[in-house]
């Protein structure tokens, strides 16, 4: 399987947001990779898409020319001292899961972060998402933090783990 990462630009906005919404909405009912509880719309994500820049980009993931997900190095916070840090986002469609694409995506993002001069990248992972937690650990990320019982799904309190990596160390 040939995996490619295609940089998203403004001309891709309608397609990117459409794919984002489709993949993201697939993930909501699983309570595995997002803390949203209700489906989102394309209009909900236009400002989000426009927040990406040269230092914090977004890419489509293509497997054999089929779009199976997206990855991004999102801004952590809007304050200047965080500009050399990013939050990793990886979302794979159900067709893209379980095929080894996730670890390739993490390696791609680690390489891009280094190239972009980022000093820290972090991933926020729900405690119940064991596959993602293991994937980040196997990919050289370490646990940087644990936020106990900060999410509630179906009246069940869940934790968040923060994994991190310093690409230029």
C-alpha positions in Angstrom: 0.0 0.0 0.0 1.4 3.4 -1.0 0.9 6.1 1.6 1.2 9.8 0.6 0.7 13.0 2.6 -0.8 15.9 0.6 -0.4 19.4 2.0 -3.8 21.1 2.3 -4.2 24.6 0.9 -7.1 27.0 0.7 -8.2 25.7 -2.6 -8.7 22.3 -0.9 -10.8 23.9 1.8 -14.2 22.4 0.7 -12.8 18.9 0.2 -10.6 19.0 3.4 -13.4 20.2 5.6 -15.9 17.7 4.0 -13.4 14.8 4.7 -12.6 16.2 8.1 -16.3 16.2 9.0 -16.9 12.7 7.7 -13.9 11.1 9.5 -14.4 13.2 12.7 -18.1 12.3 12.8 -17.3 8.6 12.3 -15.1 8.9 15.5 -17.7 10.7 17.7 -19.9 7.7 18.6 -16.9 5.5 19.4 -15.8 7.8 22.3 -12.2 6.8 21.4 -10.6 9.7 19.7 -12.6 12.9 20.3 -14.4 14.4 23.2 -17.2 15.8 21.0 -20.5 14.3 21.7 -22.5 15.6 18.7 -21.7 15.5 15.0 -20.1 18.6 13.5 -20.9 20.4 10.2 -18.6 21.8 7.5 -19.5 25.3 8.6 -18.3 24.4 12.2 -14.8 23.8 10.9 -14.1 26.6 8.4 -12.4 28.8 11.1 -10.5 25.8 12.4 -9.1 25.1 8.9 -8.2 28.8 8.4 -6.1 28.6 11.7 -3.5 26.5 10.0 -0.4 28.3 8.7 3.2 27.5 7.4 4.4 26.5 10.9 1.2 24.6 11.8 0.0 22.8 8.7 -2.5 20.1 7.8 -2.2 17.2 5.3 -4.5 14.7 3.8 -3.5 11.0 4.0 -3.9 9.1 0.8 -3.6 5.3 0.6 -3.4 4.1 -3.0 -4.9 7.5 -4.1 -7.9 7.2 -1.8 -8.2 9.7 1.0 -8.2 7.8 4.3 -7.6 10.5 6.8 -5.8 13.7 7.7 -3.0 14.8 10.0 -2.1 18.1 11.4 0.3 20.0 13.6 -2.2 22.3 15.3 -1.4 25.4 17.3 -1.4 24.5 21.0 -2.4 27.9 22.3 -2.7 31.4 20.8 0.0 32.9 22.9 3.4 33.7 21.4 5.5 31.5 23.7 3.7 28.4 22.3 4.5 29.1 18.7 7.3 26.5 18.6 5.0 23.8 19.9 2.2 21.9 18.3 -0.6 19.5 19.1 -0.7 16.4 16.9 -4.0 15.5 15.3 -4.4 12.2 13.5 -7.8 11.0 12.2 -8.2 7.9 10.1 -11.4 6.8 8.4 -12.6 3.3 9.3 -11.1 2.2 5.9 -7.7 3.5 7.0 -7.5 1.9 10.5 -5.6 -1.2 11.3 -3.3 -1.0 8.3 -0.2 0.5 9.8 -1.0 4.0 8.6 -1.0 5.6 12.1 2.6 4.9 12.9 3.6 6.2 9.4 1.6 9.3 10.1 3.3 9.9 13.4 6.8 9.4 11.8 5.7 11.9 9.1 4.6 14.4 11.7 7.8 14.0 13.7 9.9 14.6 10.6 7.8 17.6 9.6 8.0 19.1 13.1 11.7 18.9 13.0 11.9 20.5 9.6 9.5 23.3 10.7 11.7 24.0 13.7 9.1 23.0 16.3 10.5 22.3 19.7 7.7 20.2 21.2 4.7 18.2 19.9 2.0 16.8 22.1 -0.8 14.4 21.7 -3.9 14.3 23.9 -5.3 10.7 24.1 -8.4 9.5 25.8 -7.7 6.8 28.4 -10.0 4.3 26.7 -8.1 4.6 23.4 -5.5 2.0 24.1 -4.4 1.5 20.5 -3.5 5.2 20.2 -1.7 5.2 23.5 0.4 2.2 22.5 1.0 3.6 19.1 2.4 6.9 20.5 4.5 5.0 23.0 6.0 2.8 20.3 6.7 5.9 18.2 9.0 7.4 20.8 6.5 9.6 22.6 6.6 9.7 26.4 3.8 10.3 28.9 3.9 14.0 29.9 0.7 14.2 31.9 -2.5 12.6 33.1 -5.7 14.5 33.6 -8.0 12.3 35.7 -11.8 12.2 35.0 -12.0 15.3 32.8 -14.3 13.9 30.1 -17.7 12.4 30.6 -19.1 9.9 28.1 -22.5 8.3 28.9 -22.2 9.3 32.5 -18.7 7.7 32.8 -15.8 9.9 33.7 -12.7 9.3 31.6 -9.1 10.4 31.8 -6.9 12.1 29.2 -3.2 11.2 28.8 -0.8 13.7 27.3 2.1 12.3 25.3 5.0 14.4 24.1 8.0 14.4 21.9 10.8 16.9 21.4 11.7 16.7 17.7 14.9 18.7 17.8 16.6 17.2 20.9 
